[in-house]
Amino acid sequence: MAAMPPASPKIRRWLWQRQVRPAFWTVGSVLSLLLNVILLVVVDILAQQLFTIKHLVNDQLLGGLYQNFERMDQAVIATTVEVDDTIPVQFTLPLQQHTDVVLTEDTFISNVTVNLNTGGLYIQGAQADITLPAGTVLKVALDMAVPVDTTIPVHLTVPVSIPLAETQLHEPFVGLQQVVDPYYSLLGDLPDSWADVFSRP
C-alpha cells in the first residue's frame, strides 16, 4: 500500500499553528460550513419533494374532488323512458243530447193515439195499432248515464331531463364541496416552487 504524501508546509501551518484554540476554531468552521452545505442540499431536495406532493394533493386530489363535485351538481340526467302498459278506465259517462234514430226493421206499436187527415177523411184522437217501417227516422232525446269499464293500452316514449341541482342530491354535493374547499384553498395559497417563494412579497 502506497504511503500518503506528506501535506505541504503551508497546509500544515494553516491547520496547526502549534496553538490549540486557533486549530479548534479552524476545524470547527470547516465542519460547520460542510454541515451547512449538506443541510442546504437536503432542504432543497425536501422542498422539491414537498412542492411535488403539494401539486399532487392540491391540484389532482383536492382540486379534482372539488371540481368533480361541482360538475356533478351541475349535471343533468337526460334519458328517455319507454311506457308500455295498460291503464284500467272506469267511470260513468252522463249522456244528454238530441239525436235521430233510424229503425233497422219494421216496428209494431199497439194502442197509440193517432190523428189522421187524408183526403176527405179526418180522424182525431183515435186509438190504433200501427207499424213503423224499417228506415223510419225518429227524433229522440237521450238522457242517461253510461257506465264505462274498459282498459286502454298506452305506448309512449317520454323524454326525461332532470337537473341534479333541482333534486335532493344538490345538498350533498354542495356539502362535499364545502368539506374540501378549506383544504383546497389552504394548499392553493402555498408556493409551487422556490421562484414562487422568493417572488412573493
Rosetta constraint file for C-alpha pairs under 8 A:
AtomPair CA 7 CA 11 HARMONIC 6.44 0.50
AtomPair CA 7 CA 12 HARMONIC 6.37 0.50
AtomPair CA 8 CA 12 HARMONIC 6.30 0.50
AtomPair CA 9 CA 13 HARMONIC 6.01 0.50
AtomPair CA 10 CA 14 HARMONIC 6.17 0.50
AtomPair CA 11 CA 15 HARMONIC 6.11 0.50
AtomPair CA 12 CA 16 HARMONIC 5.69 0.50
AtomPair CA 12 CA 17 HARMONIC 7.74 0.50
AtomPair CA 13 CA 17 HARMONIC 5.25 0.50
AtomPair CA 15 CA 23 HARMONIC 5.85 0.50
AtomPair CA 15 CA 26 HARMONIC 7.05 0.50
AtomPair CA 15 CA 27 HARMONIC 7.65 0.50
AtomPair CA 16 CA 20 HARMONIC 7.89 0.50
AtomPair CA 16 CA 22 HARMONIC 8.00 0.50
AtomPair CA 16 CA 23 HARMONIC 5.63 0.50
AtomPair CA 17 CA 22 HARMONIC 7.52 0.50
AtomPair CA 17 CA 23 HARMONIC 6.99 0.50
AtomPair CA 19 CA 23 HARMONIC 6.47 0.50
AtomPair CA 20 CA 24 HARMONIC 6.05 0.50
AtomPair CA 21 CA 25 HARMONIC 6.28 0.50
AtomPair CA 22 CA 26 HARMONIC 6.06 0.50
AtomPair CA 23 CA 27 HARMONIC 6.18 0.50
AtomPair CA 24 CA 28 HARMONIC 5.92 0.50
AtomPair CA 25 CA 29 HARMONIC 5.91 0.50
AtomPair CA 26 CA 30 HARMONIC 6.31 0.50
AtomPair CA 27 CA 31 HARMONIC 6.16 0.50
AtomPair CA 28 CA 32 HARMONIC 5.96 0.50
AtomPair CA 29 CA 33 HARMONIC 6.10 0.50
AtomPair CA 30 CA 34 HARMONIC 6.23 0.50
AtomPair CA 31 CA 35 HARMONIC 6.00 0.50
AtomPair CA 32 CA 36 HARMONIC 6.04 0.50
AtomPair CA 33 CA 37 HARMONIC 6.18 0.50
AtomPair CA 34 CA 38 HARMONIC 6.18 0.50
AtomPair CA 35 CA 39 HARMONIC 6.06 0.50
AtomPair CA 36 CA 40 HARMONIC 6.04 0.50
AtomPair CA 37 CA 41 HARMONIC 6.25 0.50
AtomPair CA 38 CA 42 HARMONIC 6.19 0.50
AtomPair CA 39 CA 43 HARMONIC 5.97 0.50
AtomPair CA 40 CA 44 HARMONIC 6.06 0.50
AtomPair CA 41 CA 45 HARMONIC 6.23 0.50
AtomPair CA 42 CA 46 HARMONIC 6.09 0.50
AtomPair CA 43 CA 47 HARMONIC 5.88 0.50
AtomPair CA 44 CA 48 HARMONIC 6.14 0.50
AtomPair CA 45 CA 49 HARMONIC 6.32 0.50
AtomPair CA 46 CA 50 HARMONIC 6.08 0.50
AtomPair CA 47 CA 51 HARMONIC 6.08 0.50
AtomPair CA 48 CA 52 HARMONIC 6.25 0.50
AtomPair CA 48 CA 193 HARMONIC 7.42 0.50
AtomPair CA 49 CA 53 HARMONIC 6.09 0.50
AtomPair CA 50 CA 54 HARMONIC 5.88 0.50
AtomPair CA 51 CA 55 HARMONIC 6.14 0.50
AtomPair CA 51 CA 191 HARMONIC 7.66 0.50
AtomPair CA 51 CA 192 HARMONIC 5.55 0.50
AtomPair CA 51 CA 193 HARMONIC 6.24 0.50
AtomPair CA 52 CA 56 HARMONIC 6.25 0.50
AtomPair CA 53 CA 57 HARMONIC 6.01 0.50
AtomPair CA 54 CA 58 HARMONIC 5.71 0.50
AtomPair CA 54 CA 59 HARMONIC 7.79 0.50
AtomPair CA 54 CA 187 HARMONIC 6.99 0.50
AtomPair CA 54 CA 192 HARMONIC 7.57 0.50
AtomPair CA 55 CA 59 HARMONIC 5.36 0.50
AtomPair CA 55 CA 60 HARMONIC 7.12 0.50
AtomPair CA 55 CA 192 HARMONIC 7.27 0.50
AtomPair CA 56 CA 60 HARMONIC 5.21 0.50
AtomPair CA 56 CA 61 HARMONIC 6.46 0.50
AtomPair CA 57 CA 61 HARMONIC 4.85 0.50
AtomPair CA 57 CA 62 HARMONIC 6.04 0.50
AtomPair CA 57 CA 63 HARMONIC 7.96 0.50
AtomPair CA 58 CA 62 HARMONIC 5.01 0.50
AtomPair CA 58 CA 63 HARMONIC 5.62 0.50
AtomPair CA 58 CA 184 HARMONIC 5.93 0.50
AtomPair CA 58 CA 187 HARMONIC 5.94 0.50
AtomPair CA 58 CA 188 HARMONIC 6.57 0.50
AtomPair CA 59 CA 63 HARMONIC 4.73 0.50
AtomPair CA 59 CA 64 HARMONIC 6.74 0.50
AtomPair CA 60 CA 64 HARMONIC 5.11 0.50
AtomPair CA 60 CA 65 HARMONIC 7.98 0.50
AtomPair CA 61 CA 65 HARMONIC 6.11 0.50
AtomPair CA 62 CA 66 HARMONIC 6.06 0.50
AtomPair CA 62 CA 180 HARMONIC 6.52 0.50
AtomPair CA 62 CA 183 HARMONIC 7.49 0.50
AtomPair CA 62 CA 184 HARMONIC 5.68 0.50
AtomPair CA 63 CA 67 HARMONIC 6.02 0.50
AtomPair CA 63 CA 184 HARMONIC 6.40 0.50
AtomPair CA 64 CA 68 HARMONIC 5.95 0.50
AtomPair CA 65 CA 69 HARMONIC 6.04 0.50
AtomPair CA 65 CA 177 HARMONIC 7.98 0.50
AtomPair CA 65 CA 180 HARMONIC 7.51 0.50
AtomPair CA 66 CA 70 HARMONIC 6.24 0.50
AtomPair CA 66 CA 176 HARMONIC 7.79 0.50
AtomPair CA 66 CA 177 HARMONIC 5.48 0.50
AtomPair CA 66 CA 180 HARMONIC 6.27 0.50
AtomPair CA 66 CA 181 HARMONIC 6.95 0.50
AtomPair CA 66 CA 184 HARMONIC 7.92 0.50
AtomPair CA 67 CA 71 HARMONIC 6.16 0.50
AtomPair CA 68 CA 72 HARMONIC 5.99 0.50
AtomPair CA 69 CA 73 HARMONIC 6.27 0.50
AtomPair CA 69 CA 173 HARMONIC 5.74 0.50
AtomPair CA 69 CA 174 HARMONIC 7.55 0.50
AtomPair CA 69 CA 176 HARMONIC 6.93 0.50
AtomPair CA 69 CA 177 HARMONIC 6.20 0.50
AtomPair CA 70 CA 74 HARMONIC 6.45 0.50
AtomPair CA 70 CA 173 HARMONIC 7.15 0.50
AtomPair CA 70 CA 174 HARMONIC 7.55 0.50
AtomPair CA 70 CA 177 HARMONIC 7.01 0.50
AtomPair CA 71 CA 75 HARMONIC 6.00 0.50
AtomPair CA 72 CA 164 HARMONIC 7.47 0.50
AtomPair CA 72 CA 173 HARMONIC 7.23 0.50
AtomPair CA 73 CA 164 HARMONIC 5.78 0.50
AtomPair CA 73 CA 165 HARMONIC 5.34 0.50
AtomPair CA 73 CA 169 HARMONIC 7.57 0.50
AtomPair CA 73 CA 170 HARMONIC 5.83 0.50
AtomPair CA 73 CA 173 HARMONIC 5.85 0.50
AtomPair CA 73 CA 174 HARMONIC 7.39 0.50
AtomPair CA 74 CA 163 HARMONIC 7.05 0.50
AtomPair CA 74 CA 164 HARMONIC 6.52 0.50
AtomPair CA 74 CA 165 HARMONIC 6.08 0.50
AtomPair CA 75 CA 163 HARMONIC 6.14 0.50
AtomPair CA 75 CA 164 HARMONIC 5.87 0.50
AtomPair CA 75 CA 165 HARMONIC 7.59 0.50
AtomPair CA 76 CA 161 HARMONIC 6.49 0.50
AtomPair CA 76 CA 162 HARMONIC 5.42 0.50
AtomPair CA 76 CA 163 HARMONIC 4.17 0.50
AtomPair CA 76 CA 164 HARMONIC 5.76 0.50
AtomPair CA 77 CA 160 HARMONIC 7.55 0.50
AtomPair CA 77 CA 161 HARMONIC 5.53 0.50
AtomPair CA 77 CA 162 HARMONIC 4.96 0.50
AtomPair CA 77 CA 163 HARMONIC 6.24 0.50
AtomPair CA 77 CA 164 HARMONIC 7.16 0.50
AtomPair CA 78 CA 159 HARMONIC 7.56 0.50
AtomPair CA 78 CA 160 HARMONIC 5.60 0.50
AtomPair CA 78 CA 161 HARMONIC 4.41 0.50
AtomPair CA 78 CA 162 HARMONIC 6.49 0.50
AtomPair CA 79 CA 159 HARMONIC 6.03 0.50
AtomPair CA 79 CA 160 HARMONIC 5.24 0.50
AtomPair CA 79 CA 161 HARMONIC 6.62 0.50
AtomPair CA 80 CA 157 HARMONIC 6.44 0.50
AtomPair CA 80 CA 158 HARMONIC 5.44 0.50
AtomPair CA 80 CA 159 HARMONIC 4.30 0.50
AtomPair CA 80 CA 160 HARMONIC 5.51 0.50
AtomPair CA 81 CA 157 HARMONIC 5.77 0.50
AtomPair CA 81 CA 158 HARMONIC 5.06 0.50
AtomPair CA 81 CA 159 HARMONIC 6.31 0.50
AtomPair CA 81 CA 160 HARMONIC 6.94 0.50
AtomPair CA 82 CA 155 HARMONIC 7.61 0.50
AtomPair CA 82 CA 156 HARMONIC 5.96 0.50
AtomPair CA 82 CA 157 HARMONIC 4.72 0.50
AtomPair CA 82 CA 158 HARMONIC 6.38 0.50
AtomPair CA 83 CA 154 HARMONIC 6.95 0.50
AtomPair CA 83 CA 155 HARMONIC 5.57 0.50
AtomPair CA 83 CA 156 HARMONIC 4.92 0.50
AtomPair CA 83 CA 157 HARMONIC 6.18 0.50
AtomPair CA 83 CA 158 HARMONIC 7.42 0.50
AtomPair CA 84 CA 153 HARMONIC 7.64 0.50
AtomPair CA 84 CA 154 HARMONIC 5.68 0.50
AtomPair CA 84 CA 155 HARMONIC 4.67 0.50
AtomPair CA 84 CA 156 HARMONIC 6.61 0.50
AtomPair CA 85 CA 153 HARMONIC 5.99 0.50
AtomPair CA 85 CA 154 HARMONIC 5.26 0.50
AtomPair CA 85 CA 155 HARMONIC 6.75 0.50
AtomPair CA 86 CA 151 HARMONIC 6.31 0.50
AtomPair CA 86 CA 152 HARMONIC 5.52 0.50
AtomPair CA 86 CA 153 HARMONIC 4.30 0.50
AtomPair CA 86 CA 154 HARMONIC 5.72 0.50
AtomPair CA 87 CA 151 HARMONIC 5.46 0.50
AtomPair CA 87 CA 152 HARMONIC 5.17 0.50
AtomPair CA 87 CA 153 HARMONIC 6.28 0.50
AtomPair CA 87 CA 154 HARMONIC 7.03 0.50
AtomPair CA 88 CA 149 HARMONIC 7.65 0.50
AtomPair CA 88 CA 150 HARMONIC 6.03 0.50
AtomPair CA 88 CA 151 HARMONIC 4.24 0.50
AtomPair CA 88 CA 152 HARMONIC 6.35 0.50
AtomPair CA 89 CA 148 HARMONIC 7.26 0.50
AtomPair CA 89 CA 149 HARMONIC 5.78 0.50
AtomPair CA 89 CA 150 HARMONIC 5.26 0.50
AtomPair CA 89 CA 151 HARMONIC 5.40 0.50
AtomPair CA 89 CA 152 HARMONIC 6.99 0.50
AtomPair CA 90 CA 147 HARMONIC 7.69 0.50
AtomPair CA 90 CA 148 HARMONIC 5.46 0.50
AtomPair CA 90 CA 149 HARMONIC 4.47 0.50
AtomPair CA 90 CA 150 HARMONIC 6.51 0.50
AtomPair CA 91 CA 147 HARMONIC 6.11 0.50
AtomPair CA 91 CA 148 HARMONIC 5.25 0.50
AtomPair CA 91 CA 149 HARMONIC 6.72 0.50
AtomPair CA 92 CA 145 HARMONIC 6.23 0.50
AtomPair CA 92 CA 146 HARMONIC 5.53 0.50
AtomPair CA 92 CA 147 HARMONIC 4.30 0.50
AtomPair CA 92 CA 148 HARMONIC 5.69 0.50
AtomPair CA 93 CA 145 HARMONIC 5.54 0.50
AtomPair CA 93 CA 146 HARMONIC 4.86 0.50
AtomPair CA 93 CA 147 HARMONIC 6.05 0.50
AtomPair CA 93 CA 148 HARMONIC 6.84 0.50
AtomPair CA 94 CA 143 HARMONIC 7.69 0.50
AtomPair CA 94 CA 144 HARMONIC 6.04 0.50
AtomPair CA 94 CA 145 HARMONIC 4.34 0.50
AtomPair CA 94 CA 146 HARMONIC 6.12 0.50
AtomPair CA 95 CA 142 HARMONIC 6.62 0.50
AtomPair CA 95 CA 143 HARMONIC 5.62 0.50
AtomPair CA 95 CA 144 HARMONIC 5.22 0.50
AtomPair CA 95 CA 145 HARMONIC 5.80 0.50
AtomPair CA 95 CA 146 HARMONIC 6.93 0.50
AtomPair CA 96 CA 141 HARMONIC 7.38 0.50
AtomPair CA 96 CA 142 HARMONIC 5.23 0.50
AtomPair CA 96 CA 143 HARMONIC 4.42 0.50
AtomPair CA 96 CA 144 HARMONIC 6.55 0.50
AtomPair CA 97 CA 141 HARMONIC 5.83 0.50
AtomPair CA 97 CA 142 HARMONIC 5.24 0.50
AtomPair CA 97 CA 143 HARMONIC 6.80 0.50
AtomPair CA 98 CA 139 HARMONIC 7.28 0.50
AtomPair CA 98 CA 140 HARMONIC 5.85 0.50
AtomPair CA 98 CA 141 HARMONIC 4.33 0.50
AtomPair CA 98 CA 142 HARMONIC 5.99 0.50
AtomPair CA 99 CA 139 HARMONIC 5.96 0.50
AtomPair CA 99 CA 140 HARMONIC 5.62 0.50
AtomPair CA 99 CA 141 HARMONIC 6.35 0.50
AtomPair CA 99 CA 142 HARMONIC 7.38 0.50
AtomPair CA 100 CA 137 HARMONIC 6.28 0.50
AtomPair CA 100 CA 138 HARMONIC 5.56 0.50
AtomPair CA 100 CA 139 HARMONIC 4.55 0.50
AtomPair CA 100 CA 140 HARMONIC 6.06 0.50
AtomPair CA 101 CA 137 HARMONIC 5.54 0.50
AtomPair CA 101 CA 138 HARMONIC 5.04 0.50
AtomPair CA 101 CA 139 HARMONIC 6.23 0.50
AtomPair CA 101 CA 140 HARMONIC 6.85 0.50
AtomPair CA 102 CA 134 HARMONIC 7.79 0.50
AtomPair CA 102 CA 135 HARMONIC 5.58 0.50
AtomPair CA 102 CA 136 HARMONIC 5.62 0.50
AtomPair CA 102 CA 137 HARMONIC 4.50 0.50
AtomPair CA 102 CA 138 HARMONIC 6.28 0.50
AtomPair CA 103 CA 107 HARMONIC 7.60 0.50
AtomPair CA 103 CA 133 HARMONIC 7.52 0.50
AtomPair CA 103 CA 134 HARMONIC 5.08 0.50
AtomPair CA 103 CA 135 HARMONIC 5.02 0.50
AtomPair CA 103 CA 136 HARMONIC 5.40 0.50
AtomPair CA 103 CA 137 HARMONIC 6.56 0.50
AtomPair CA 103 CA 138 HARMONIC 7.79 0.50
AtomPair CA 104 CA 134 HARMONIC 5.07 0.50
AtomPair CA 104 CA 135 HARMONIC 5.90 0.50
AtomPair CA 105 CA 133 HARMONIC 6.56 0.50
AtomPair CA 105 CA 134 HARMONIC 4.06 0.50
AtomPair CA 105 CA 135 HARMONIC 7.13 0.50
AtomPair CA 106 CA 131 HARMONIC 6.53 0.50
AtomPair CA 106 CA 132 HARMONIC 5.55 0.50
AtomPair CA 106 CA 133 HARMONIC 4.29 0.50
AtomPair CA 106 CA 134 HARMONIC 4.56 0.50
AtomPair CA 107 CA 131 HARMONIC 5.43 0.50
AtomPair CA 107 CA 132 HARMONIC 5.02 0.50
AtomPair CA 107 CA 133 HARMONIC 6.38 0.50
AtomPair CA 107 CA 134 HARMONIC 7.24 0.50
AtomPair CA 108 CA 129 HARMONIC 7.53 0.50
AtomPair CA 108 CA 130 HARMONIC 6.02 0.50
AtomPair CA 108 CA 131 HARMONIC 4.28 0.50
AtomPair CA 108 CA 132 HARMONIC 6.34 0.50
AtomPair CA 109 CA 129 HARMONIC 5.87 0.50
AtomPair CA 109 CA 130 HARMONIC 5.38 0.50
AtomPair CA 109 CA 131 HARMONIC 5.97 0.50
AtomPair CA 109 CA 132 HARMONIC 7.70 0.50
AtomPair CA 110 CA 128 HARMONIC 6.67 0.50
AtomPair CA 110 CA 129 HARMONIC 4.19 0.50
AtomPair CA 110 CA 130 HARMONIC 6.28 0.50
AtomPair CA 111 CA 127 HARMONIC 5.67 0.50
AtomPair CA 111 CA 128 HARMONIC 5.15 0.50
AtomPair CA 111 CA 129 HARMONIC 5.21 0.50
AtomPair CA 112 CA 126 HARMONIC 7.99 0.50
AtomPair CA 112 CA 127 HARMONIC 5.44 0.50
AtomPair CA 112 CA 128 HARMONIC 5.43 0.50
AtomPair CA 112 CA 129 HARMONIC 6.25 0.50
AtomPair CA 112 CA 130 HARMONIC 7.60 0.50
AtomPair CA 113 CA 125 HARMONIC 5.39 0.50
AtomPair CA 113 CA 126 HARMONIC 5.35 0.50
AtomPair CA 113 CA 127 HARMONIC 4.67 0.50
AtomPair CA 113 CA 128 HARMONIC 6.35 0.50
AtomPair CA 114 CA 123 HARMONIC 7.89 0.50
AtomPair CA 114 CA 124 HARMONIC 6.63 0.50
AtomPair CA 114 CA 125 HARMONIC 5.49 0.50
AtomPair CA 114 CA 126 HARMONIC 5.41 0.50
AtomPair CA 114 CA 127 HARMONIC 6.39 0.50
AtomPair CA 114 CA 128 HARMONIC 6.80 0.50
AtomPair CA 115 CA 122 HARMONIC 7.82 0.50
AtomPair CA 115 CA 123 HARMONIC 5.59 0.50
AtomPair CA 115 CA 124 HARMONIC 4.38 0.50
AtomPair CA 115 CA 125 HARMONIC 5.58 0.50
AtomPair CA 115 CA 126 HARMONIC 6.66 0.50
AtomPair CA 116 CA 121 HARMONIC 7.52 0.50
AtomPair CA 116 CA 122 HARMONIC 5.68 0.50
AtomPair CA 116 CA 123 HARMONIC 4.85 0.50
AtomPair CA 116 CA 124 HARMONIC 6.25 0.50
AtomPair CA 117 CA 121 HARMONIC 5.85 0.50
AtomPair CA 117 CA 122 HARMONIC 4.45 0.50
AtomPair CA 117 CA 123 HARMONIC 6.26 0.50
AtomPair CA 118 CA 122 HARMONIC 6.43 0.50
AtomPair CA 132 CA 136 HARMONIC 6.71 0.50
AtomPair CA 162 CA 166 HARMONIC 7.56 0.50
AtomPair CA 162 CA 167 HARMONIC 7.90 0.50
AtomPair CA 163 CA 167 HARMONIC 7.07 0.50
AtomPair CA 164 CA 168 HARMONIC 7.70 0.50
AtomPair CA 164 CA 169 HARMONIC 6.21 0.50
AtomPair CA 164 CA 170 HARMONIC 6.15 0.50
AtomPair CA 165 CA 169 HARMONIC 6.94 0.50
AtomPair CA 165 CA 170 HARMONIC 4.64 0.50
AtomPair CA 166 CA 170 HARMONIC 6.61 0.50
AtomPair CA 168 CA 172 HARMONIC 7.83 0.50
AtomPair CA 169 CA 173 HARMONIC 6.34 0.50
AtomPair CA 170 CA 174 HARMONIC 6.25 0.50
AtomPair CA 171 CA 175 HARMONIC 6.06 0.50
AtomPair CA 172 CA 176 HARMONIC 6.15 0.50
AtomPair CA 173 CA 177 HARMONIC 6.35 0.50
AtomPair CA 174 CA 178 HARMONIC 6.26 0.50
AtomPair CA 175 CA 179 HARMONIC 6.27 0.50
AtomPair CA 176 CA 180 HARMONIC 6.37 0.50
AtomPair CA 177 CA 181 HARMONIC 5.83 0.50
AtomPair CA 178 CA 182 HARMONIC 7.30 0.50
AtomPair CA 180 CA 184 HARMONIC 6.10 0.50
AtomPair CA 181 CA 185 HARMONIC 5.93 0.50
AtomPair CA 182 CA 186 HARMONIC 6.01 0.50
AtomPair CA 183 CA 187 HARMONIC 6.08 0.50
AtomPair CA 184 CA 188 HARMONIC 5.93 0.50
AtomPair CA 185 CA 189 HARMONIC 6.40 0.50
AtomPair CA 186 CA 190 HARMONIC 7.09 0.50
AtomPair CA 191 CA 196 HARMONIC 5.43 0.50
AtomPair CA 191 CA 197 HARMONIC 5.67 0.50
AtomPair CA 192 CA 196 HARMONIC 6.13 0.50
AtomPair CA 192 CA 197 HARMONIC 7.72 0.50
AtomPair CA 193 CA 197 HARMONIC 6.37 0.50
AtomPair CA 194 CA 198 HARMONIC 6.36 0.50
AtomPair CA 195 CA 199 HARMONIC 5.99 0.50
AtomPair CA 196 CA 200 HARMONIC 6.28 0.50
